[in-house]
Amino acid sequence: MSKLHHALIMAAGRGTRMAPLTNIIPKPMAPLWGSTLIANGIQKLLPHVPQLHITVGYKGAELAKHVIELGVHSVFNTEGKGNSWWVFNTLMKKIDEPVLVLTSDNVTDLNIDLILDEYQRLGQPACMVVPVVPIEGLVGDFIHHERNLVLKLDRNDPAPTYCSGIQVINPFKINQLIEPMEDFGDLWSQLIQINQLFSSSVLPDKWFTVDTLEQLTKMNNQKA
C-alpha cells in the first residue's frame, strides 16, 4: 500500500487545563496563528489524506460545524465516551487498513510517507505509536521497546522517547484481536500482551502539544 487513505483527529476532550478559555469554546478552536488549533492540523492533513475524520464531544455541535466548514469528511459524536470508544463503535471499526490518528492539541509536521513506510516495515501491526524525544514541561508515557516491539509504557520510568499522541492503527485488526474498551491506555496494554504494539523509528519533523494557556501563548509567539 503506497498511500494513506484515512486519518482521524481526536478532538472530544474538555480541555480543563485551558480554562477559562475552554469554558467559552472547545479547546480545538483555541486561536492559533490567526486560525484555530485544529484548523492547523486539518490544513496539514487534507492535501495528503483523502478521508479525514474527527471525534467531537464537549461543545460538539460548535466544533463539528467548524471542522465541516474546513473540509473534514466525517464527524463522530463521542460525548461521554472514552478516547478509544470510536475504534469499536463507529464505522471506523470496518476499516482494514492503516489510519493515522492524532490529537487536536498536536502542533506537528509529519512526513506521512515515511511513517507509512515504517508501519509497513514493522509488518502492519494493529497499532504503531509515533514517538518523540521528551520536551521539558510536557508529560507523556515513556516507551520501552526492543527492536520496535513495545514492552512497556510508563509515565514514571524514563526512556529516550515517549508517546506523542500520534499513532497508526488498523481498526478492523484491533477489533479482531481484543474486546471493546474505551481508553487507549487499556487498549495499548492489551496489544502489548499479544505483541501487537510497536514504536516507530521515524519521528515527527516538528512536534509540540498545547495543553495550557501558557503553551498556547508560547506557540502563538512562534512562527507557523
C-alpha positions as CSV (number, residue, x, y, z in Angstrom):
1,M,0.0,0.0,0.0
2,S,1.6,3.3,-1.1
3,K,-0.9,5.8,0.2
4,L,-2.7,6.6,3.4
5,H,-6.5,6.8,2.8
6,H,-7.7,7.7,6.3
7,A,-6.7,10.0,9.2
8,L,-8.6,10.9,12.4
9,I,-8.1,13.7,14.8
10,M,-9.4,13.1,18.3
11,A,-11.0,16.4,19.5
12,A,-13.6,15.4,22.1
13,G,-11.8,16.5,25.3
14,R,-13.0,19.3,27.6
15,G,-9.5,20.9,27.9
16,T,-10.0,21.8,31.6
17,R,-6.3,22.9,31.9
18,M,-7.1,25.7,29.4
19,A,-9.9,27.3,31.3
20,P,-11.3,29.9,31.4
21,L,-10.9,29.9,27.6
22,T,-12.4,26.4,27.3
23,N,-15.5,27.5,29.3
24,I,-16.4,29.5,26.2
25,I,-15.1,27.5,23.3
26,P,-13.9,23.9,22.7
27,K,-10.2,23.5,23.1
28,P,-9.5,22.6,19.5
29,M,-10.9,26.0,18.5
30,A,-8.3,27.9,20.6
31,P,-6.8,30.7,18.5
32,L,-3.5,29.8,16.8
33,W,-1.7,31.9,14.1
34,G,-4.8,33.7,13.0
35,S,-6.8,30.5,12.8
36,T,-7.5,27.7,15.3
37,L,-5.6,24.8,16.8
38,I,-7.5,22.1,14.9
39,A,-7.6,24.1,11.7
40,N,-3.8,24.0,11.7
41,G,-3.8,20.2,11.9
42,I,-6.6,19.8,9.3
43,Q,-4.9,22.0,6.8
44,K,-1.7,20.0,7.0
45,L,-3.5,16.7,6.6
46,L,-6.1,17.4,3.9
47,P,-3.6,17.6,0.9
48,H,-2.3,14.1,1.8
49,V,-5.3,12.1,3.1
50,P,-8.5,11.6,1.1
51,Q,-10.7,10.9,4.1
52,L,-10.3,12.9,7.3
53,H,-12.4,12.2,10.3
54,I,-12.9,14.0,13.7
55,T,-14.3,12.9,17.0
56,V,-16.1,15.6,19.0
57,G,-17.6,15.7,22.5
58,Y,-17.5,18.8,24.6
59,K,-19.3,21.7,22.7
60,G,-19.6,19.2,19.9
61,A,-22.1,20.9,17.7
62,E,-20.0,24.1,17.6
63,L,-16.8,22.1,16.9
64,A,-18.5,19.9,14.2
65,K,-19.7,23.0,12.3
66,H,-16.2,24.4,12.4
67,V,-14.4,21.3,11.1
68,I,-17.0,20.6,8.4
69,E,-16.5,24.1,7.1
70,L,-12.8,23.3,6.9
71,G,-13.4,20.3,4.7
72,V,-13.5,17.3,7.1
73,H,-15.3,14.3,5.7
74,S,-17.0,12.8,8.8
75,V,-17.6,13.7,12.4
76,F,-18.2,11.2,15.2
77,N,-20.0,12.3,18.4
78,T,-18.2,10.6,21.3
79,E,-19.5,12.8,24.1
80,G,-19.4,11.0,27.4
81,K,-17.2,8.2,25.9
82,G,-13.6,7.3,26.4
83,N,-10.9,8.2,23.9
84,S,-10.8,4.8,22.2
85,W,-14.6,4.3,22.1
86,W,-14.7,5.3,18.4
87,V,-12.4,2.4,17.4
88,F,-15.1,-0.1,18.4
89,N,-18.4,1.7,18.0
90,T,-18.3,3.7,14.8
91,L,-18.0,2.8,11.1
92,M,-14.2,3.2,11.6
93,K,-14.2,-0.3,13.0
94,K,-14.6,-1.7,9.5
95,I,-11.5,-0.1,8.1
96,D,-8.9,-2.8,7.4
97,E,-6.0,-0.6,6.6
98,P,-3.8,2.0,8.4
99,V,-5.4,5.0,9.9
100,L,-3.2,7.9,11.0
101,V,-4.5,9.1,14.4
102,L,-3.6,12.4,16.1
103,T,-4.9,14.5,18.9
104,S,-6.2,18.0,18.3
105,D,-3.6,19.6,20.5
106,N,-0.7,18.3,18.4
107,V,1.2,21.0,16.6
108,T,3.3,18.9,14.3
109,D,5.0,18.4,11.0
110,L,4.9,14.8,9.7
111,N,6.4,13.0,6.8
112,I,3.4,10.8,6.2
113,D,5.0,8.7,3.5
114,L,8.0,7.9,5.8
115,I,5.7,7.0,8.7
116,L,3.6,4.7,6.4
117,D,6.7,3.0,5.1
118,E,7.8,2.4,8.7
119,Y,4.4,0.9,9.5
120,Q,4.8,-1.5,6.6
121,R,8.4,-2.3,7.6
122,L,7.1,-3.4,11.0
123,G,4.6,-5.8,9.5
124,Q,1.5,-3.6,9.6
125,P,0.7,-4.3,13.3
126,A,-2.6,-3.4,15.0
127,C,-1.0,-0.3,16.3
128,M,2.2,1.7,15.9
129,V,2.8,4.7,18.1
130,V,4.9,7.5,16.7
131,P,7.2,8.7,19.5
132,V,9.0,11.9,20.2
133,V,12.0,12.9,22.2
134,P,10.8,14.3,25.6
135,I,10.3,18.0,25.8
136,E,10.7,19.8,29.2
137,G,7.3,20.7,30.6
138,L,5.3,18.2,28.5
139,V,4.3,14.9,30.1
140,G,4.0,11.6,28.2
141,D,4.1,7.8,28.5
142,F,7.7,6.7,28.1
143,I,8.2,3.9,25.6
144,H,10.2,0.9,26.5
145,H,10.8,-1.3,23.4
146,E,13.1,-3.9,21.9
147,R,13.6,-3.7,18.1
148,N,10.4,-1.5,18.0
149,L,8.2,-4.0,19.8
150,V,6.8,-2.2,22.8
151,L,7.3,-3.9,26.1
152,K,6.0,-1.2,28.5
153,L,4.5,2.3,28.5
154,D,5.2,4.1,31.8
155,R,4.8,7.7,32.7
156,N,7.2,7.4,35.6
157,D,10.0,5.2,34.2
158,P,12.1,7.4,31.9
159,A,13.2,6.2,28.4
160,P,14.7,8.0,25.4
161,T,11.2,8.6,23.8
162,Y,7.6,9.0,24.8
163,C,4.2,8.9,23.2
164,S,3.3,11.9,21.2
165,G,-0.4,11.4,20.7
166,I,0.3,10.3,17.1
167,Q,-0.2,6.7,16.1
168,V,-1.1,4.5,13.1
169,I,-3.8,1.9,13.8
170,N,-5.8,-0.7,11.9
171,P,-9.2,-0.5,13.5
172,F,-10.5,-3.8,11.9
173,K,-7.5,-5.7,13.1
174,I,-7.9,-4.3,16.7
175,N,-11.5,-5.4,16.7
176,Q,-10.5,-8.9,15.7
177,L,-7.8,-9.1,18.4
178,I,-9.3,-7.5,21.6
179,E,-12.6,-6.8,23.3
180,P,-14.0,-3.3,23.1
181,M,-12.6,-0.8,25.5
182,E,-12.9,3.0,26.0
183,D,-9.4,4.0,27.0
184,F,-6.3,4.0,24.8
185,G,-4.2,3.2,27.8
186,D,-6.1,-0.1,28.3
187,L,-6.1,-0.8,24.5
188,W,-2.3,-0.4,24.4
189,S,-1.9,-2.7,27.4
190,Q,-3.9,-5.4,25.7
191,L,-1.9,-5.0,22.5
192,I,1.4,-5.2,24.4
193,Q,0.3,-8.6,25.8
194,I,-0.2,-10.0,22.3
195,N,2.9,-8.3,20.7
196,Q,0.8,-6.0,18.5
197,L,2.0,-2.6,19.8
198,F,5.1,-1.2,18.0
199,S,7.0,2.1,18.2
200,S,8.1,3.8,15.1
201,S,11.8,4.6,14.4
202,V,10.5,7.6,12.3
203,L,9.8,10.7,14.5
204,P,7.9,13.8,13.5
205,D,9.9,16.6,11.9
206,K,8.5,19.0,14.5
207,W,6.2,18.4,17.5
208,F,4.6,20.3,20.3
209,T,1.4,19.8,22.2
210,V,-0.8,22.6,23.6
211,D,-2.3,21.8,26.9
212,T,-2.3,25.1,28.8
213,L,-2.9,28.7,28.1
214,E,0.8,29.4,28.7
215,Q,1.7,26.8,26.0
216,L,-0.9,28.3,23.6
217,T,0.7,31.8,24.1
218,K,4.2,30.3,23.5
219,M,3.0,28.8,20.2
220,N,1.3,32.0,19.1
221,N,4.6,33.8,19.7
222,Q,6.4,31.5,17.3
223,K,6.1,31.5,13.5
224,A,3.8,28.9,12.0
